Amino acid sequence: VAWAASRWPGAAVTASGWAMVAGTVLFSGSLYLLALTGVRALGAVTPLGGAAWIAGWGLLAWAVATSRAA
């Protein structure tokens, strides 16, 4: 994402990066906390992290596809 931001700067690339950060924190963090604490309700957060990662990749692809710079 950092490379893409330097090549195709814009709001969509920035949003992509933040979505991927959120995905990492929600997905990995919820699984990590679930393993450490045993609180099974944290398992419900994990798919939100996966959805954030999918959104991040989608935003990145959209930003590159709609950019005017080659």
PyMOL commands that place a pseudoatom at each C-alpha (Angstrom):
pseudoatom trace, name=CA, resn=VAL, resi=1, chain=A, elem=C, hetatm=0, pos=[0.000, 0.000, 0.000]
pseudoatom trace, name=CA, resn=ALA, resi=2, chain=A, elem=C, hetatm=0, pos=[2.870, 2.378, 0.750]
pseudoatom trace, name=CA, resn=TRP, resi=3, chain=A, elem=C, hetatm=0, pos=[4.325, 1.801, -2.708]
pseudoatom trace, name=CA, resn=ALA, resi=4, chain=A, elem=C, hetatm=0, pos=[0.912, 2.282, -4.319]
pseudoatom trace, name=CA, resn=ALA, resi=5, chain=A, elem=C, hetatm=0, pos=[0.420, 5.504, -2.343]
pseudoatom trace, name=CA, resn=SER, resi=6, chain=A, elem=C, hetatm=0, pos=[3.671, 6.873, -3.717]
pseudoatom trace, name=CA, resn=ARG, resi=7, chain=A, elem=C, hetatm=0, pos=[2.702, 5.932, -7.264]
pseudoatom trace, name=CA, resn=TRP, resi=8, chain=A, elem=C, hetatm=0, pos=[-1.067, 6.651, -7.193]
pseudoatom trace, name=CA, resn=PRO, resi=9, chain=A, elem=C, hetatm=0, pos=[-1.696, 9.076, -4.315]
pseudoatom trace, name=CA, resn=GLY, resi=10, chain=A, elem=C, hetatm=0, pos=[-5.259, 9.647, -3.274]
pseudoatom trace, name=CA, resn=ALA, resi=11, chain=A, elem=C, hetatm=0, pos=[-7.941, 9.102, -0.707]
pseudoatom trace, name=CA, resn=ALA, resi=12, chain=A, elem=C, hetatm=0, pos=[-8.766, 5.561, -1.855]
pseudoatom trace, name=CA, resn=VAL, resi=13, chain=A, elem=C, hetatm=0, pos=[-5.179, 4.350, -1.366]
pseudoatom trace, name=CA, resn=THR, resi=14, chain=A, elem=C, hetatm=0, pos=[-5.046, 5.985, 2.057]
pseudoatom trace, name=CA, resn=ALA, resi=15, chain=A, elem=C, hetatm=0, pos=[-8.368, 4.398, 3.017]
pseudoatom trace, name=CA, resn=SER, resi=16, chain=A, elem=C, hetatm=0, pos=[-7.042, 1.072, 1.759]
pseudoatom trace, name=CA, resn=GLY, resi=17, chain=A, elem=C, hetatm=0, pos=[-4.074, 1.292, 4.096]
pseudoatom trace, name=CA, resn=TRP, resi=18, chain=A, elem=C, hetatm=0, pos=[-6.242, 2.131, 7.085]
pseudoatom trace, name=CA, resn=ALA, resi=19, chain=A, elem=C, hetatm=0, pos=[-8.674, -0.682, 6.241]
pseudoatom trace, name=CA, resn=MET, resi=20, chain=A, elem=C, hetatm=0, pos=[-5.779, -3.136, 6.179]
pseudoatom trace, name=CA, resn=VAL, resi=21, chain=A, elem=C, hetatm=0, pos=[-4.485, -1.855, 9.517]
pseudoatom trace, name=CA, resn=ALA, resi=22, chain=A, elem=C, hetatm=0, pos=[-7.965, -2.223, 11.000]
pseudoatom trace, name=CA, resn=GLY, resi=23, chain=A, elem=C, hetatm=0, pos=[-8.244, -5.703, 9.497]
pseudoatom trace, name=CA, resn=THR, resi=24, chain=A, elem=C, hetatm=0, pos=[-4.956, -6.769, 11.033]
pseudoatom trace, name=CA, resn=VAL, resi=25, chain=A, elem=C, hetatm=0, pos=[-5.879, -5.440, 14.459]
pseudoatom trace, name=CA, resn=LEU, resi=26, chain=A, elem=C, hetatm=0, pos=[-9.393, -6.886, 14.441]
pseudoatom trace, name=CA, resn=PHE, resi=27, chain=A, elem=C, hetatm=0, pos=[-8.558, -10.258, 12.896]
pseudoatom trace, name=CA, resn=SER, resi=28, chain=A, elem=C, hetatm=0, pos=[-5.246, -11.068, 14.557]
pseudoatom trace, name=CA, resn=GLY, resi=29, chain=A, elem=C, hetatm=0, pos=[-6.012, -9.180, 17.743]
pseudoatom trace, name=CA, resn=SER, resi=30, chain=A, elem=C, hetatm=0, pos=[-9.292, -10.947, 18.343]
pseudoatom trace, name=CA, resn=LEU, resi=31, chain=A, elem=C, hetatm=0, pos=[-7.733, -14.368, 17.782]
pseudoatom trace, name=CA, resn=TYR, resi=32, chain=A, elem=C, hetatm=0, pos=[-4.791, -13.497, 20.017]
pseudoatom trace, name=CA, resn=LEU, resi=33, chain=A, elem=C, hetatm=0, pos=[-7.050, -12.286, 22.807]
pseudoatom trace, name=CA, resn=LEU, resi=34, chain=A, elem=C, hetatm=0, pos=[-9.331, -15.300, 22.361]
pseudoatom trace, name=CA, resn=ALA, resi=35, chain=A, elem=C, hetatm=0, pos=[-6.359, -17.622, 22.815]
pseudoatom trace, name=CA, resn=LEU, resi=36, chain=A, elem=C, hetatm=0, pos=[-5.088, -15.754, 25.863]
pseudoatom trace, name=CA, resn=THR, resi=37, chain=A, elem=C, hetatm=0, pos=[-8.347, -15.080, 27.685]
pseudoatom trace, name=CA, resn=GLY, resi=38, chain=A, elem=C, hetatm=0, pos=[-10.688, -17.804, 26.465]
pseudoatom trace, name=CA, resn=VAL, resi=39, chain=A, elem=C, hetatm=0, pos=[-13.509, -15.263, 26.042]
pseudoatom trace, name=CA, resn=ARG, resi=40, chain=A, elem=C, hetatm=0, pos=[-15.413, -16.874, 23.184]
pseudoatom trace, name=CA, resn=ALA, resi=41, chain=A, elem=C, hetatm=0, pos=[-17.318, -13.682, 22.318]
pseudoatom trace, name=CA, resn=LEU, resi=42, chain=A, elem=C, hetatm=0, pos=[-14.108, -12.336, 20.790]
pseudoatom trace, name=CA, resn=GLY, resi=43, chain=A, elem=C, hetatm=0, pos=[-14.506, -14.898, 18.015]
pseudoatom trace, name=CA, resn=ALA, resi=44, chain=A, elem=C, hetatm=0, pos=[-17.405, -12.825, 16.673]
pseudoatom trace, name=CA, resn=VAL, resi=45, chain=A, elem=C, hetatm=0, pos=[-15.001, -9.939, 15.967]
pseudoatom trace, name=CA, resn=THR, resi=46, chain=A, elem=C, hetatm=0, pos=[-12.715, -12.001, 13.747]
pseudoatom trace, name=CA, resn=PRO, resi=47, chain=A, elem=C, hetatm=0, pos=[-14.895, -11.860, 10.588]
pseudoatom trace, name=CA, resn=LEU, resi=48, chain=A, elem=C, hetatm=0, pos=[-14.984, -8.063, 10.854]
pseudoatom trace, name=CA, resn=GLY, resi=49, chain=A, elem=C, hetatm=0, pos=[-11.219, -8.080, 10.493]
pseudoatom trace, name=CA, resn=GLY, resi=50, chain=A, elem=C, hetatm=0, pos=[-11.478, -10.289, 7.428]
pseudoatom trace, name=CA, resn=ALA, resi=51, chain=A, elem=C, hetatm=0, pos=[-14.078, -7.977, 5.940]
pseudoatom trace, name=CA, resn=ALA, resi=52, chain=A, elem=C, hetatm=0, pos=[-11.812, -4.994, 6.568]
pseudoatom trace, name=CA, resn=TRP, resi=53, chain=A, elem=C, hetatm=0, pos=[-8.971, -6.774, 4.736]
pseudoatom trace, name=CA, resn=ILE, resi=54, chain=A, elem=C, hetatm=0, pos=[-11.251, -7.517, 1.785]
pseudoatom trace, name=CA, resn=ALA, resi=55, chain=A, elem=C, hetatm=0, pos=[-12.360, -3.880, 1.751]
pseudoatom trace, name=CA, resn=GLY, resi=56, chain=A, elem=C, hetatm=0, pos=[-8.732, -2.759, 1.852]
pseudoatom trace, name=CA, resn=TRP, resi=57, chain=A, elem=C, hetatm=0, pos=[-7.777, -4.880, -1.138]
pseudoatom trace, name=CA, resn=GLY, resi=58, chain=A, elem=C, hetatm=0, pos=[-10.883, -3.744, -2.996]
pseudoatom trace, name=CA, resn=LEU, resi=59, chain=A, elem=C, hetatm=0, pos=[-10.118, -0.094, -2.341]
pseudoatom trace, name=CA, resn=LEU, resi=60, chain=A, elem=C, hetatm=0, pos=[-6.543, -0.579, -3.475]
pseudoatom trace, name=CA, resn=ALA, resi=61, chain=A, elem=C, hetatm=0, pos=[-7.619, -2.278, -6.692]
pseudoatom trace, name=CA, resn=TRP, resi=62, chain=A, elem=C, hetatm=0, pos=[-10.203, 0.439, -7.336]
pseudoatom trace, name=CA, resn=ALA, resi=63, chain=A, elem=C, hetatm=0, pos=[-7.654, 3.209, -6.704]
pseudoatom trace, name=CA, resn=VAL, resi=64, chain=A, elem=C, hetatm=0, pos=[-5.193, 1.691, -9.146]
pseudoatom trace, name=CA, resn=ALA, resi=65, chain=A, elem=C, hetatm=0, pos=[-7.833, 0.945, -11.786]
pseudoatom trace, name=CA, resn=THR, resi=66, chain=A, elem=C, hetatm=0, pos=[-9.239, 4.460, -11.704]
pseudoatom trace, name=CA, resn=SER, resi=67, chain=A, elem=C, hetatm=0, pos=[-5.942, 6.335, -11.509]
pseudoatom trace, name=CA, resn=ARG, resi=68, chain=A, elem=C, hetatm=0, pos=[-4.850, 8.505, -14.388]
pseudoatom trace, name=CA, resn=ALA, resi=69, chain=A, elem=C, hetatm=0, pos=[-1.116, 8.184, -13.681]
pseudoatom trace, name=CA, resn=ALA, resi=70, chain=A, elem=C, hetatm=0, pos=[0.572, 5.282, -15.413]
for i in range(1, 70): cmd.bond("trace and resi %d" % i, "trace and resi %d" % (i + 1))
show_as sticks, trace
zoom trace
